[in-house]
C-alpha cells in the first residue's frame, strides 16, 4: 500500500477530476491520502472531499503563510477553529513560514503560525508545516513554544543537520517529487542519514510532479515514483519500505485509532 501524506485535490487544477483520480489511485494501490487546506475555503473543500471518499481521504485544515496579507488573522483562525473538530480532520495544515518572495510580512506570518499552533494544542491535532527559506525563524519558534502533536515538515528542503535536529524533537519529514530530480543531492543525503522512522512520502499535487512527469500536473498516484526512488537510494525491498512508511504515517497522524 502506498500513502500520499500531502496532496491538494481541493486545488482548481484537480477538483473537477477527483473521482477519476481516486479510481486511478485505488488501481495503483495508493489507498490513503491527506487533502490539505491552505485557506478557509480550501479547508472546507478538503473536508467535503474526505466526506465523499471516507475510505481513502482525510483532511487537514489551516492557513498557508502566503495568505497572511489577504486575511484578518484572528477572524480566519476562528473560522478554522469552527471546522477543526470535523471527524474528517486529521491535522492542522498547512501552516508555517515562507520567505521565498520576501520578508515584508514576516511578523504577520509568525503571528499566524503561532495562533494555529495554539489551535493544534487545544484540539490535539498534529501539524503539517510549510517551511521555505525560513528555517532560522522556524527553529527559533519551535524551540520556544510547546507543540503537543509534532506532525510533519512537508516538502522538506533543509540540510541533514536541520533534519537531525527536527527528528530528534519528534517531527516527521515529508519528501516528495524533488527526490526524483537528478540535481536533488541534498534531499537524497537527508533520507540516507535521517531516522527512517520519521520519514513520510507525499506528492504536493498538483505541484512538484516527480520524474518522469516533471513539469506536468501532478496527481496523488505519482507518489509511487517517490517510493521507487527512495527504495533505490535506501536499498531496501519495496514491501519493507511500504510497511515502514505506513507505520510512520499511522504514528504521525494517530491514523486508524479513531
C-alpha positions in Angstrom: 0.0 0.0 0.0 1.2 3.5 -0.9 0.3 6.7 1.1 0.3 10.3 -0.1 0.6 12.3 3.1 0.1 15.7 1.3 -2.0 16.5 -1.7 -4.3 19.2 -2.9 -7.3 17.6 -4.5 -9.0 20.8 -3.4 -7.0 22.8 -5.9 -8.7 24.1 -9.0 -6.4 22.1 -11.2 -7.7 18.8 -9.8 -11.1 19.4 -8.2 -13.1 18.7 -11.3 -11.4 15.4 -11.9 -11.4 13.9 -8.4 -13.4 10.7 -9.0 -11.2 9.5 -11.8 -8.1 10.4 -9.8 -9.3 8.4 -6.8 -10.1 5.4 -9.1 -6.6 5.6 -10.6 -5.2 5.8 -7.1 -7.0 2.7 -6.0 -6.0 0.8 -9.1 -2.3 1.6 -8.3 -2.7 0.8 -4.5 -2.5 4.4 -3.4 -5.1 3.8 -0.7 -4.6 6.7 1.7 -4.1 10.4 1.3 -4.4 13.7 3.2 -6.1 16.5 1.3 -4.5 19.6 2.8 -6.1 23.1 3.1 -4.3 26.3 2.5 -7.0 28.8 3.5 -10.5 28.6 4.9 -12.3 27.8 1.7 -9.8 25.1 0.6 -10.0 23.6 4.1 -13.8 23.3 3.7 -13.2 21.6 0.3 -10.8 19.2 1.9 -13.4 18.2 4.4 -16.0 17.8 1.7 -13.7 15.6 -0.3 -12.9 13.4 2.7 -16.6 13.0 3.3 -17.1 11.8 -0.3 -14.2 9.4 -0.1 -14.0 8.3 3.5 -12.1 5.1 2.8 -9.3 7.0 1.0 -9.1 10.6 2.1 -8.6 12.6 5.3 -8.5 16.4 5.6 -6.1 18.9 7.1 -7.4 22.5 7.8 -5.3 25.6 8.1 -4.0 28.8 6.6 -0.8 28.9 4.5 1.6 31.7 5.3 1.3 33.2 1.8 -2.3 34.0 2.6 -1.5 36.3 5.5 -1.7 39.6 3.6 -5.3 38.7 2.4 -6.9 38.0 5.8 -7.7 39.2 9.3 -5.6 36.7 11.3 -8.0 36.5 14.3 -11.2 36.1 12.4 -9.7 33.5 10.0 -8.3 31.5 12.9 -11.7 31.5 14.5 -13.2 30.1 11.2 -10.6 27.4 11.2 -11.4 26.6 14.8 -15.0 26.2 13.8 -14.2 23.2 11.5 -11.1 21.7 13.2 -13.1 19.1 15.0 -14.9 17.7 12.0 -14.4 13.9 12.1 -12.6 14.0 8.7 -9.9 16.4 10.0 -6.7 14.6 10.9 -4.3 17.5 11.1 -3.9 21.3 11.2 -2.2 22.5 8.0 -0.7 23.6 6.0 0.8 26.3 8.2 4.2 27.8 8.6 6.6 30.3 7.2 7.5 31.2 3.6 10.2 33.9 3.0 10.8 32.9 -0.6 9.3 36.0 -2.1 10.4 38.4 0.7 10.1 39.1 4.4 7.8 42.1 4.4 5.1 40.2 6.2 7.4 38.2 8.4 5.9 39.3 11.7 2.4 38.6 10.5 3.4 35.1 9.3 4.9 34.4 12.7 1.7 35.5 14.4 -0.5 33.4 12.2 1.8 30.4 12.7 1.7 30.7 16.5 -2.0 31.1 16.6 -2.5 28.0 14.6 -0.1 26.1 16.8 -2.3 27.1 19.7 -5.3 25.6 17.9 -3.3 22.4 17.3 -2.6 22.1 21.0 -6.1 22.9 22.1 -7.7 20.2 19.8 -4.8 17.7 19.9 -4.2 17.7 16.2 -0.7 17.1 14.6 0.5 19.8 12.3 1.5 19.9 8.7 4.2 22.6 8.4 5.2 24.5 5.3 8.7 26.0 5.7 10.5 27.6 2.8 13.6 29.8 3.1 12.7 30.3 6.8 14.3 27.6 8.9 16.1 30.1 11.1 12.9 31.6 12.4 11.1 28.3 12.3 13.6 26.6 14.5 13.6 29.5 16.9 9.8 29.2 17.2 9.7 25.5 17.8 12.5 25.8 20.4 10.5 28.3 22.4 6.9 27.2 22.1 5.1 24.0 23.2 3.8 21.8 20.4 2.0 18.8 21.7 1.5 16.9 18.5 4.6 17.4 16.4 3.4 16.4 12.9 5.4 16.8 9.7 7.5 19.4 7.8 6.2 18.8 4.4 8.3 19.0 1.2 11.4 19.2 3.5 14.1 21.4 2.0 16.6 21.7 4.8 20.0 20.2 5.5 20.8 16.9 7.1 21.8 18.8 10.2 18.4 20.5 10.4 16.7 17.2 9.6 18.6 15.6 12.6 17.5 18.3 14.9 13.9 18.1 13.8 13.6 14.3 14.0 15.3 14.3 17.4 12.5 16.6 18.6 9.9 14.2 17.2 9.0 15.8 13.9 8.5 13.8 10.7 9.9 14.9 7.3 7.7 14.8 4.2 9.6 14.0 1.0 8.1 14.4 -2.5 8.9 14.5 -6.2 12.1 16.6 -5.7 13.7 13.3 -4.5 13.5 12.0 -8.1 15.2 15.1 -9.7 18.7 14.5 -10.9 20.1 17.5 -9.2 18.5 16.9 -5.8 21.6 15.7 -3.9 20.7 17.3 -0.6 17.4 15.6 0.0 18.9 12.3 -1.1 21.6 12.8 1.5 19.0 13.7 4.1 17.0 10.5 3.7 20.2 8.4 3.7 21.2 9.9 7.1 18.0 10.5 8.9 16.0 8.4 11.3 13.9 6.4 8.9 11.0 6.1 11.4 10.4 9.8 10.8 10.1 9.6 7.0 6.9 10.2 5.1 6.2 10.5 1.3 4.0 12.9 -0.5 3.2 14.5 -3.9 2.1 18.1 -3.1 -0.1 17.5 -6.2 -0.9 19.3 -8.4 2.6 20.7 -7.9 6.1 19.2 -8.0 5.5 16.2 -10.2 8.3 13.6 -10.0 10.3 12.3 -12.8 9.3 11.1 -15.4 6.4 13.6 -15.2 8.3 16.7 -14.1 6.6 19.9 -15.3 3.2 18.2 -15.7 0.2 18.5 -13.4 0.9 16.1 -10.5 -1.6 13.5 -9.2 -1.5 11.6 -5.9 -0.8 8.3 -7.5 2.6 9.7 -8.7 3.7 9.2 -5.1 4.7 5.7 -6.3 7.7 7.3 -8.1 8.9 8.8 -4.8 8.7 5.3 -3.2 10.6 3.8 -6.1 13.4 6.4 -5.9 13.6 6.0 -2.1 13.8 2.2 -2.5 16.7 2.7 -4.8 18.5 5.1 -2.6 18.0 3.2 0.7 18.5 -0.2 -1.0 15.6 -1.9 0.8 12.8 -4.1 -0.5 9.6 -2.4 -1.7 7.4 -4.3 0.8 9.6 -3.3 3.7 9.6 0.4 2.6 5.8 0.4 2.2 5.3 -1.1 5.6 7.7 1.3 7.2 6.0 4.4 5.7 2.6 3.0 6.7 3.7 2.6 10.3 5.3 6.1 10.3 2.0 7.6 8.9 -0.1 5.9 11.5 2.1 7.2 14.3 2.4 10.7 12.9 -1.3 11.2 12.5 -2.8 8.8 15.0 -4.3 7.2 12.0 -6.6 4.2 12.3 -7.2 4.8 16.0 -10.4 6.8 15.8 
